Amino acid sequence: MAEMQVTLGNTTLRNPVVLAAGTCGVMGEIKDAINLKNIGAIITKSITQEPRIGNDPVRIATLKGGMLNAIGLANEGVDSFIKNQSTKAGALNTTVIGSIAGDCIDAYVSVANAMNSVDGIELVEVNVSCPNTSDGLEFGGCPKRLATLLTEIKQVLTNKGMIVKLSAAPGDIRPHAASAIHSGADALTLINTIPSLAIDVETKRTKISRGVGGASGAMIHPAAVRVVHDVYRDVAKDANIPIIGTGGTMHWKDAAEFILAGASAVGIGTASFVNPSIAPNIANKLTDWVARQGCRSISELVGSFSLQ
Ligand SMILES: Cc1cc2nc3c(=O)[nH]c(=O)nc-3n(C[C@H](O)[C@H](O)[C@H](O)COP(=O)(O)O)c2cc1C
């Protein structure tokens, strides 16, 4: 059988399939539907310093080819997370990645510091790419501000790897990716949802209350593959920094496409809402695909496609 393990920082995932932040529960509640021993990792809901109630409903709309959401980082806040959720991490049968978000450097650092103390959490994903809050792209939109933030966070993550989750919204995000890597990122997650708008033509109102939300699902997949390809080829490959390709993976072929474009692992979000057991199925099909390519390890296929 082909070798499917993937290494992010000092952590080895048993396979490259990762459940994306905010789409598998706060702390892997999707375990009630699937056996987590068949996937590489779960990422928690993004946790902030203070509790957040999120945006007003309606917060989700189903669209052709995906969904639009503006949850607005609703979460219980880090104190409650540490008390009530973090103790569950060690019992999940997979690697746990803690996702953090914030509205200023101090807030990010305090959540990172708290995550650093949780035994069952092996890596921390820094979400600087939420399109659904007024400050969600404050740091992810500017390479300089991003570097300042990540340098501070890196200092408190004394025993966890740091993953940085970027948005495609700035267009060319290679400078942002380079900034994250120079500031100590052990891996990149590309991409978050894409700022988008949907209008109900009868009511002439937006389909979600906030107006603009984040699009996810099949319709964003080609955009995500383009970002992964460009960042891998021009920034991450030489730095030897792995990418978790995320966006619109609905089928194992979408995951394989990410691998060819330069991702070492693949995040699955919206697809789990359609079919919660899709992630382990994709992991199995990817293993078969690697073997059919005549490869002993999936790593041989990472970035094996490149535009001239
Ligand atoms: C309902 C919903 C909630 C999400 N919550 C978060 C979150 O808390 N933190 C985060 O970094 N990304 C969040 N995301 C973005 C996903 O992790 C993922 O990056 C995005 O949906 C693209 O992947 P997909 O097309 O496979 O869903 C959320 C997405 C959805 C649909």
The ligand as a Gaussian input file, in Angstrom:
#p B3LYP/6-31G(d) Opt

LIG

0 1
 C      -20.132000      27.136000       7.846000
 C      -18.666000      27.411000       7.723000
 C      -17.950000      27.823000       8.849000
 C      -16.580000      28.079000       8.736000
 N      -15.889000      28.462000       9.864000
 C      -14.543000      28.688000       9.759000
 C      -13.772000      29.035000      10.910000
 O      -14.263000      29.122000      12.031000
 N      -12.432000      29.257000      10.740000
 C      -11.809000      29.147000       9.524000
 O      -10.592000      29.347000       9.437000
 N      -12.517000      28.791000       8.427000
 C      -13.846000      28.565000       8.514000
 N      -14.547000      28.180000       7.404000
 C      -13.841000      28.034000       6.107000
 C      -13.460000      26.571000       5.843000
 O      -12.575000      26.085000       6.818000
 C      -12.821000      26.424000       4.433000
 O      -11.619000      27.166000       4.397000
 C      -13.738000      26.919000       3.326000
 O      -15.083000      26.558000       3.566000
 C      -13.324000      26.380000       1.953000
 O      -13.359000      24.967000       1.929000
 P      -14.624000      24.134000       1.358000
 O      -14.951000      24.716000       0.005000
 O      -14.151000      22.721000       1.317000
 O      -15.736000      24.348000       2.318000
 C      -15.926000      27.919000       7.482000
 C      -16.663000      27.508000       6.365000
 C      -18.008000      27.249000       6.469000
 C      -18.741000      26.793000       5.225000

